[in-house]
Amino acid sequence: MIATYIVAGMTCEHCVASVSEEVSEVAGVERVDVDLATGRLEVTGERVSADAVRAAVAEAGYEVVG
């Protein structure tokens, strides 16, 4: 399963690293791809909770907006 989210507030590679690190710790996540230019976050895995992904993004200091 691949889920796509839009993350607001990322401005640099440190932002990308923070989001990637937090989301990769969510149960079931196998792969995380973050595109700084578009704010696109792709999460690959099985039975990954969208709420858990949103919480992980918030923990990194950003917000899922789409």
ZALUM-922494 format. One line per field, with one value per atom (N, C-alpha, C, O): residue number from 1; residue in one letter; atom name; x, y, z. Coordinates in nm, 3 decimals, decimal comma, padded with zeros to 5 digits. Layout:
<atoms>
pos [NUM  ...]
code [A  ...]
site [CA  ...]
xx [X  ...]
yy [Y  ...]
zz [Z  ...]
</atoms>
This chain:
<atoms>
pos [1  1  1  1  2  2  2  2  3  3  3  3  4  4  4  4  5  5  5  5  6  6  6  6  7  7  7  7  8  8  8  8  9  9  9  9  10  10  10  10  11  11  11  11  12  12  12  12  13  13  13  13  14  14  14  14  15  15  15  15  16  16  16  16  17  17  17  17  18  18  18  18  19  19  19  19  20  20  20  20  21  21  21  21  22  22  22  22  23  23  23  23  24  24  24  24  25  25  25  25  26  26  26  26  27  27  27  27  28  28  28  28  29  29  29  29  30  30  30  30  31  31  31  31  32  32  32  32  33  33  33  33  34  34  34  34  35  35  35  35  36  36  36  36  37  37  37  37  38  38  38  38  39  39  39  39  40  40  40  40  41  41  41  41  42  42  42  42  43  43  43  43  44  44  44  44  45  45  45  45  46  46  46  46  47  47  47  47  48  48  48  48  49  49  49  49  50  50  50  50  51  51  51  51  52  52  52  52  53  53  53  53  54  54  54  54  55  55  55  55  56  56  56  56  57  57  57  57  58  58  58  58  59  59  59  59  60  60  60  60  61  61  61  61  62  62  62  62  63  63  63  63  64  64  64  64  65  65  65  65  66  66  66  66]
code [M  M  M  M  I  I  I  I  A  A  A  A  T  T  T  T  Y  Y  Y  Y  I  I  I  I  V  V  V  V  A  A  A  A  G  G  G  G  M  M  M  M  T  T  T  T  C  C  C  C  E  E  E  E  H  H  H  H  C  C  C  C  V  V  V  V  A  A  A  A  S  S  S  S  V  V  V  V  S  S  S  S  E  E  E  E  E  E  E  E  V  V  V  V  S  S  S  S  E  E  E  E  V  V  V  V  A  A  A  A  G  G  G  G  V  V  V  V  E  E  E  E  R  R  R  R  V  V  V  V  D  D  D  D  V  V  V  V  D  D  D  D  L  L  L  L  A  A  A  A  T  T  T  T  G  G  G  G  R  R  R  R  L  L  L  L  E  E  E  E  V  V  V  V  T  T  T  T  G  G  G  G  E  E  E  E  R  R  R  R  V  V  V  V  S  S  S  S  A  A  A  A  D  D  D  D  A  A  A  A  V  V  V  V  R  R  R  R  A  A  A  A  A  A  A  A  V  V  V  V  A  A  A  A  E  E  E  E  A  A  A  A  G  G  G  G  Y  Y  Y  Y  E  E  E  E  V  V  V  V  V  V  V  V  G  G  G  G]
site [N  CA  C  O  N  CA  C  O  N  CA  C  O  N  CA  C  O  N  CA  C  O  N  CA  C  O  N  CA  C  O  N  CA  C  O  N  CA  C  O  N  CA  C  O  N  CA  C  O  N  CA  C  O  N  CA  C  O  N  CA  C  O  N  CA  C  O  N  CA  C  O  N  CA  C  O  N  CA  C  O  N  CA  C  O  N  CA  C  O  N  CA  C  O  N  CA  C  O  N  CA  C  O  N  CA  C  O  N  CA  C  O  N  CA  C  O  N  CA  C  O  N  CA  C  O  N  CA  C  O  N  CA  C  O  N  CA  C  O  N  CA  C  O  N  CA  C  O  N  CA  C  O  N  CA  C  O  N  CA  C  O  N  CA  C  O  N  CA  C  O  N  CA  C  O  N  CA  C  O  N  CA  C  O  N  CA  C  O  N  CA  C  O  N  CA  C  O  N  CA  C  O  N  CA  C  O  N  CA  C  O  N  CA  C  O  N  CA  C  O  N  CA  C  O  N  CA  C  O  N  CA  C  O  N  CA  C  O  N  CA  C  O  N  CA  C  O  N  CA  C  O  N  CA  C  O  N  CA  C  O  N  CA  C  O  N  CA  C  O  N  CA  C  O  N  CA  C  O  N  CA  C  O  N  CA  C  O  N  CA  C  O  N  CA  C  O]
xx [00,083  00,000  00,088  00,186  00,052  00,120  00,018  -00,086  00,047  -00,041  00,037  00,157  -00,033  00,030  -00,033  -00,155  00,051  00,008  00,080  00,184  00,024  00,091  00,123  00,037  00,250  00,298  00,332  00,404  00,278  00,302  00,417  00,436  00,493  00,593  00,735  00,826  00,760  00,897  00,969  00,918  01,090  01,165  01,307  01,374  01,354  01,493  01,510  01,416  01,630  01,658  01,650  01,621  01,676  01,661  01,515  01,485  01,424  01,281  01,246  01,175  01,298  01,275  01,325  01,257  01,444  01,503  01,420  01,400  01,371  01,290  01,161  01,124  01,092  00,967  00,994  00,922  01,096  01,130  01,160  01,113  01,236  01,274  01,153  01,137  01,067  00,949  00,852  00,803  00,825  00,728  00,781  00,704  00,912  00,969  00,953  00,964  00,927  00,909  00,766  00,739  00,674  00,534  00,523  00,585  00,445  00,428  00,379  00,283  00,445  00,405  00,471  00,461  00,537  00,600  00,725  00,812  00,732  00,847  00,937  01,058  00,874  00,951  00,885  00,763  00,969  00,920  00,994  01,117  00,918  00,976  00,916  00,794  01,002  00,956  01,015  01,135  00,929  00,972  00,957  00,846  01,069  01,069  00,996  00,918  01,020  00,964  00,811  00,748  00,752  00,606  00,541  00,419  00,620  00,564  00,501  00,432  00,523  00,461  00,534  00,656  00,455  00,505  00,440  00,317  00,520  00,470  00,514  00,632  00,418  00,445  00,405  00,291  00,500  00,476  00,480  00,571  00,382  00,381  00,247  00,156  00,236  00,114  00,047  00,110  -00,083  -00,164  -00,108  -00,100  -00,071  -00,019  -00,137  -00,220  -00,142  -00,249  -00,225  -00,120  -00,323  -00,312  -00,302  -00,230  -00,374  -00,367  -00,226  -00,177  -00,163  -00,027  00,072  00,166  00,052  00,138  00,121  00,220  -00,003  -00,029  00,034  00,089  00,024  00,084  00,236  00,298  00,296  00,441  00,488  00,590  00,412  00,445  00,434  00,520  00,331  00,314  00,428  00,476  00,472  00,584  00,713  00,797  00,725  00,842  00,829  00,925  00,709  00,690  00,619  00,625  00,550  00,484  00,340  00,296  00,266  00,125  00,088  00,129  00,012  -00,042  -00,165  -00,258  -00,163  -00,272  -00,351  -00,453  -00,306  -00,378  -00,331  -00,381]
yy [-00,118  00,000  00,125  00,132  00,221  00,350  00,458  00,466  00,540  00,653  00,782  00,789  00,883  01,011  01,120  01,126  01,205  01,317  01,443  01,434  01,559  01,686  01,747  01,760  01,783  01,835  01,983  02,021  02,066  02,211  02,248  02,187  02,349  02,407  02,362  02,418  02,265  02,219  02,319  02,359  02,359  02,460  02,418  02,487  02,304  02,266  02,114  02,043  02,068  01,925  01,873  01,756  01,959  01,919  01,885  01,790  01,965  01,938  01,800  01,722  01,773  01,645  01,530  01,429  01,547  01,443  01,421  01,307  01,529  01,518  01,442  01,351  01,479  01,411  01,265  01,176  01,240  01,102  01,016  00,903  01,070  00,994  00,960  00,845  01,058  01,034  00,936  00,844  00,955  00,870  00,727  00,632  00,712  00,578  00,493  00,371  00,557  00,484  00,436  00,362  00,477  00,434  00,286  00,239  00,215  00,071  00,040  00,101  -00,054  -00,099  -00,025  -00,070  00,087  00,165  00,094  00,056  00,075  00,011  00,111  00,093  00,218  00,317  00,454  00,465  00,558  00,695  00,776  00,774  00,848  00,939  01,077  01,092  01,177  01,314  01,402  01,399  01,479  01,572  01,714  01,762  01,779  01,913  02,013  02,095  02,008  02,106  02,106  02,211  01,988  01,978  01,957  01,973  01,922  01,891  01,754  01,721  01,675  01,543  01,439  01,427  01,366  01,258  01,130  01,118  01,033  00,901  00,800  00,791  00,725  00,624  00,488  00,467  00,396  00,261  00,165  00,172  00,076  -00,022  -00,093  -00,066  -00,181  -00,258  -00,214  -00,202  -00,191  -00,155  -00,035  -00,035  00,067  00,189  00,280  00,309  00,324  00,412  00,555  00,613  00,611  00,750  00,844  00,944  00,813  00,897  00,894  00,995  00,777  00,764  00,843  00,903  00,842  00,921  01,068  01,141  01,113  01,254  01,294  01,402  01,206  01,233  01,240  01,324  01,154  01,154  01,283  01,341  01,328  01,454  01,569  01,658  01,568  01,672  01,668  01,772  01,548  01,532  01,594  01,644  01,588  01,647  01,800  01,869  01,852  01,995  02,050  02,170  01,964  02,004  01,958  01,893  01,989  01,956  01,892  01,940  01,785  01,724  01,807  01,824  01,858  01,943  01,880  01,934  01,768  01,703  01,563  01,493]
zz [00,000  00,000  00,000  00,074  -00,082  -00,084  -00,055  -00,121  00,044  00,079  00,057  00,083  00,008  -00,021  00,064  00,080  00,119  00,203  00,154  00,090  00,186  00,161  00,298  00,384  00,315  00,442  00,425  00,333  00,514  00,509  00,603  00,708  00,561  00,649  00,628  00,691  00,543  00,521  00,431  00,326  00,473  00,396  00,362  00,286  00,416  00,392  00,404  00,439  00,376  00,385  00,529  00,551  00,626  00,767  00,795  00,867  00,738  00,753  00,696  00,759  00,578  00,512  00,599  00,616  00,654  00,739  00,865  00,907  00,925  01,046  01,020  01,095  00,912  00,878  00,844  00,890  00,764  00,726  00,848  00,857  00,941  01,060  01,146  01,188  01,171  01,255  01,189  01,255  01,061  00,992  00,977  00,983  00,958  00,942  01,068  01,062  01,183  01,308  01,330  01,425  01,244  01,256  01,221  01,125  01,300  01,279  01,138  01,090  01,072  00,939  00,824  00,710  00,853  00,746  00,696  00,775  00,565  00,502  00,429  00,420  00,377  00,301  00,314  00,316  00,321  00,328  00,222  00,216  00,139  00,039  00,061  00,063  00,076  00,096  -00,014  -00,039  -00,080  -00,184  -00,128  -00,109  -00,104  -00,045  -00,134  -00,085  -00,263  -00,356  -00,358  -00,369  -00,347  -00,355  -00,219  -00,206  -00,117  00,014  00,019  00,115  -00,085  -00,097  -00,010  -00,014  00,066  00,150  00,103  00,106  00,061  00,021  00,125  00,159  00,175  00,276  00,220  00,179  00,219  00,171  00,289  00,372  00,297  00,404  00,412  00,333  00,507  00,528  00,657  00,762  00,647  00,763  00,839  00,961  00,764  00,824  00,857  00,771  00,981  01,026  00,978  01,005  00,907  00,862  00,981  00,976  01,088  01,208  01,269  01,317  01,266  01,319  01,234  01,286  01,102  01,013  01,042  01,053  01,055  01,086  01,220  01,233  01,318  01,450  01,440  01,506  01,360  01,343  01,275  01,313  01,175  01,108  01,208  01,209  01,290  01,392  01,492  01,536  01,529  01,622  01,564  01,638  01,433  01,366  01,356  01,324  01,385  01,385  01,263  01,236  01,188  01,064  01,064  01,160  00,959  00,954  00,821  00,715  00,827  00,707  00,668  00,746  00,543  00,497  00,383  00,340  00,336  00,227  00,206  00,118]
</atoms>
